[in-house]
Amino acid sequence: MKIIFLDIDGVLALGKIKRKETPWGNIYRFDGKAVKLFNELLEKTGAEIVLSSDWKKQHSLHEMREIFEWNGVIKGPISFTVNSPMYEEAESMEWMAGGRAWEIKEYVERHELKEWIALDDLKLHESGHADFFEGHFVFCGRTFEGVKQTSLQEKAIKLLNGDA
């Protein structure tokens, strides 16, 4: 099974979009172009989504599936990563990246995954786990472009389909 570890803020919900009151609270709407390219990524790889985003702390898996559907994503997450104490106590972006990287690494090892990628705007590849993320990470940057960048979508497809 192919897995995408997905962050939301900075990947699908971009900083230029305002929050909207919804049945799930006051949340960011996902960017339309980012959703379009993400849907194509899902279709071309057949991957499932495991949520590594902070959103997992505010919403149940059922609610996240509803939020994804409401935003036009063709499928919702199948699971969440565990919460790292390191992430919870983070005092910097580097600590946050280290905590999230640990959460993903724990999930990959527990489920013995071979085909996976992480899409994130945190620098997971610079978190002390560089070797682990080699060939499995797409950095979405902090430019509020997320997966709206076709080059990132193409990289993710290649990594998941073994064409990289």
C-alpha positions in Angstrom: 0.0 0.0 0.0 1.2 3.5 -0.9 0.9 6.1 1.8 1.1 9.9 1.8 1.8 11.4 5.2 0.0 14.7 4.8 0.4 18.0 6.6 -2.5 20.4 5.8 -1.4 24.0 6.6 1.1 25.1 4.0 0.3 22.2 1.8 -3.5 22.2 1.1 -4.7 25.1 3.3 -2.6 28.0 2.3 -2.0 31.2 4.2 -3.7 33.5 1.7 -7.1 31.8 2.4 -9.2 33.1 5.2 -10.9 30.9 7.9 -14.5 29.9 7.4 -17.1 28.9 10.0 -18.1 25.3 9.3 -19.8 22.5 11.1 -16.3 21.5 12.3 -15.4 24.9 13.7 -13.6 27.9 12.2 -11.2 26.3 9.7 -9.2 27.2 6.7 -10.7 26.2 3.3 -8.2 24.2 1.1 -6.8 26.0 -1.9 -8.7 24.9 -5.1 -5.6 24.5 -7.3 -3.8 22.6 -4.6 -6.8 20.3 -4.2 -6.9 19.7 -8.0 -3.2 18.7 -8.1 -3.5 16.6 -4.9 -6.4 14.7 -6.4 -4.4 14.0 -9.5 -1.5 12.8 -7.3 -4.0 10.4 -5.5 -5.4 9.2 -8.8 -2.0 8.6 -10.4 -0.5 6.7 -7.5 -3.5 5.0 -5.8 -2.0 6.2 -2.5 -3.9 6.4 0.8 -3.6 9.4 3.2 -2.3 9.3 6.8 -2.7 12.6 8.5 0.4 14.0 10.2 -1.0 17.5 10.4 -1.9 19.3 13.7 -5.5 19.1 12.5 -5.6 15.5 13.9 -5.6 17.0 17.4 -8.8 19.0 16.8 -10.9 16.6 14.7 -11.8 12.9 14.7 -10.9 10.7 11.7 -14.6 10.8 10.7 -14.6 14.6 10.8 -11.4 14.8 8.8 -13.0 12.7 6.1 -15.9 15.1 6.0 -13.6 18.1 5.8 -11.7 16.5 2.9 -15.0 15.8 1.1 -16.2 19.3 1.8 -13.0 20.7 0.3 -13.3 18.5 -2.8 -10.5 16.0 -2.0 -11.4 12.6 -3.6 -10.6 10.6 -0.5 -10.0 11.3 3.2 -7.4 10.0 5.6 -7.3 6.4 6.7 -5.4 7.1 9.9 -3.4 9.5 11.9 0.2 9.4 13.1 0.7 9.3 16.9 1.4 12.5 18.8 5.0 13.1 19.7 5.8 14.7 23.1 8.7 16.4 21.4 6.3 18.1 19.0 3.9 19.1 21.8 6.8 20.8 23.7 8.4 22.3 20.6 9.8 25.8 21.1 11.0 26.2 17.5 10.3 25.1 14.0 13.2 22.7 14.1 11.8 21.0 17.2 8.4 20.8 15.5 10.0 19.3 12.4 11.9 16.8 14.6 8.7 15.8 16.4 6.7 15.3 13.3 9.5 13.4 11.6 9.5 11.1 14.7 5.8 10.6 14.4 6.1 9.6 10.7 9.1 7.3 11.3 7.2 5.5 14.1 4.2 4.9 11.8 6.4 3.7 8.9 8.3 1.3 11.1 5.3 0.0 12.9 3.5 -0.7 9.6 6.6 -1.8 7.8 5.9 0.6 4.9 8.0 0.6 1.8 6.1 2.9 -0.5 5.4 6.2 1.2 6.1 10.0 1.0 5.6 12.9 3.4 4.2 16.2 2.1 5.0 19.0 4.6 6.1 22.6 4.9 8.3 21.7 7.9 11.8 20.7 7.0 11.5 17.1 8.0 14.6 16.2 5.9 16.7 18.5 8.1 15.4 17.1 11.4 18.1 14.6 12.3 16.3 12.0 10.2 17.8 13.0 6.8 18.6 9.4 5.7 15.2 8.1 6.7 13.4 10.8 4.5 15.8 10.4 1.5 13.6 9.6 -1.4 10.4 9.9 0.6 10.0 13.7 1.2 8.5 16.6 -0.7 9.2 19.9 0.9 6.3 22.3 0.2 8.2 25.3 1.3 6.9 28.2 3.4 5.8 30.3 0.4 2.1 29.5 0.7 2.3 27.7 -2.6 1.8 24.2 -1.1 1.1 21.5 -3.7 -0.1 24.2 -6.1 3.3 23.8 -7.6 3.1 21.3 -10.4 6.8 20.4 -9.9 6.1 19.3 -6.4 3.1 17.2 -7.5 5.3 15.6 -10.3 8.1 14.8 -7.8 5.6 13.2 -5.4 4.2 11.0 -8.2 7.7 9.9 -9.2 8.7 9.1 -5.7 5.6 7.0 -5.0 5.6 5.3 -8.3 9.3 4.5 -8.2 10.2 6.7 -11.1 12.5 9.0 -9.2 
